[in-house]
Amino acid sequence: MKKSDFIVIGCVIVCLLPFFVSDAVYSFYKTFNAEHGMIMSFLKFAILSTLGECIGLRISAGVYNRKGFGIWPRAIVWGILGMGISMAMTIFSSGVPVFLKTMGMENAVTVMGKSLSWDKVFVAFCISVAQNTIFAPVFMTLHKITDTHILSHGGTLSGFFTPIKMGEIMANLNWRVQWNFVFKKTIPFFWFPAHTITFLLPGDMRVLFAALLGVVLGVLLAIATHKK
């Protein structure tokens, strides 16, 4: 292993320390997370999902960073997207159980506050399917657009804050890969089950777990970039 590999492992350990250091530290984390949910969502995704992209680059190119990659612009994008994901998780985790109740599942709302059961797994799965079918394609396409914008401006912060040529970038996206791999394969075969687990977790753990999944996303993006 290279020195950079140990640095990355160290960063992951630091991010997880609040859960293991002491009850006081964990209590502070939970309180701050509850009172400043959007700030924490920004930080979690900015750090962990950007780290995931760096790991993806390590897999595809053998390095965690290189000229033009744009770690800081990527972190800003992930932070903003993370707030959007947090919002979506709140909306779908509240709305889908209510919808299921109107469809005849009387305990759909209350079951999510109870211990693990097949009914709870079913509701969590429905929440995951709804979120990843409705929200995820838009989120993934927006991420691809911002990623293209960052690369086209050499990964610089000054270039990042220039207007995004949305129409031009969308016209030149590889929609074959976007549909055949990103949408048709990763969403049903990875994100549906992964976010089912997410919605089975306590509310204060969901965004962190979703951000940790960003590390896996980095690997998936590395695979996608090599597909034609």
Secondary structure, DSSP 8 states (H G I E B T S, - for coil): --HHHHHHHHHHHHHHGGGTS-HHHHHHHHHHHHHSHHHHHHHHHHHHHHHHHHHHHHHHHS-S--TT--HHHHHHHHHHHHHHHHHHHHHHHHHHHHHHHHTT-TTTTGGGGSS--HHHHHHHHHHHHHHHHHTHHHHHHHHHHHHHHHHHTTT-HHHHTS---HHHHHHHS-HHHIIIIIIIIIIIIIIHHHHHHHHHS-HHHHHHHHHHHHHHHHHHHHHHHT--
